[in-house]
Amino acid sequence: MHILVVQVVYWLALSTWFGGVLFIGVAAPIIFAHSGGKQSNFAGRAKREPGRAARDAVAGRSVGKLLSLLMKIQTRMRGGLLAALVGSGGSCR
């Protein structure tokens, strides 16, 4: 029964990590595109488009907050996984 708990915590941690990475990979380009364009050639476009730098800054802060939240969740999952592995004696068979 205890091994089952360890496996559930392991797969929960792994799926949370993978889902978070996938979410950021999809969400970041959408956030930057929604702000008015792609994030490449920032310096050249900021001079030609007034307000562009502000929109990119808002998009950057939004993605930064998402990454910060993802790191907190992943740290908790890592702690749960470590506790489960220590509690099982290091055996996951």
Buried (B, 14 or more C-beta within 10 A) or exposed (E): EEEEEBBEBBEBBEEBBEEBEEEBEEBBEEBBEEBBBEBEEEEEBBEEEEEBBEBBEEBBEBBEEBBEEBEEBBEEBEEBBEEBBEEBEEEEE
